[in-house]
Amino acid sequence: MAGTGVLVTVGDLVEDVVVWSGGPFRYATDNPAAIHRARGGSAANVAAFASALVPARFIGCVGDDPVADMLSAELAGHGVDVRVQRRGRTGTVVVLVDERGERTMYPDRGAAAELAEVPAGWLADAAFLHVPSYCFAAEPAATAVLRLIGLAGQAGVPVAVDASSTAMISAYGLPRYLDLVDALRPAVFFANAHEAGLLDVTRPPFAATTTVVKDGARPATVTEPGGLPRAVPVPSAPPARDSTGAGDAFAAGYLAAAIGGADPVAAARAGHALAQSVLFSPGASVS
């Protein structure tokens, strides 16, 4: 899909509290750590990472508080067009990063789940709408995002969905989630290897979409509708210190490349390149 336009993301803008472990976890006692605060939220991260490559817009709901002022200003500072509703309190995610770079998250989404009906004008000039599955976890945000996806469909704007979390999918209900994917028929579906295994992305609900399965340092697998799976290797790099935000950077690189006309394999290569930019920095910060 060659052309220009805005990459629109919808979802969470929250504060990340990232805890880097200084060694193996020791229960019920002190653990050495380095702690960093950063702007977080999958949709906000994608918009921030993409903003250096294509025009980007973020849609979401934040609290009516100073934290939201800070996070919104930080995101706008990257050149993102920030469109937010404000109510309640801004969410926080505590991210525990072990010595191998793997992360465990404790999310409190706060106002992010309170997104209400989105004006159609917020989709103006959209070339792609990116939707993390976290959006479907709670009301009223779930209904608001489904309506926004409907508006995108009416306007001919392709939709990308990210599986986001095996825990979220399990809580939502696997059969129900598969029905949702079947109804949405996204143009692109992102998942990591664990999520893809849970969903079995070879099954019929995914037949009409391009699936992109990430697997850490191993090759990503891209499967277009009616095509065979194709492996896209990850460029060699030292072991990751922190994988937080890497999946969002991959999605940003992929979608920016797709907007520019890249085919899915070339777009996946662009995703890998951008994802590597966050593997050695605390949290999902964008320099």
Secondary structure, DSSP 4 states (H G I P E B T S, - for coil): -----EEEEEE--EEEEEEEESSS--TTS---EEEEEEEE-HHHHHHHHHTTTS-EEEEEEE-SSHHHHHHHHHHHHTT-EEEEEE-S-EEEEEEEE-TTS-EEEEEEEEGGGG--PPPGGGGTTEEEEEEEGGGGSSTTHHHHHHHHHHHHHHTT--EEEE---HHHHHHH-HHHHHHHHHHH--SEEEEEHHHHHHHTTTSGGGTTSEEEEEETTEEEEEE-TTS--EEEPPPP-SPPS--TTHHHHHHHHHHHHHHTT--HHHHHHHHHHHHGGGTTSSTT---
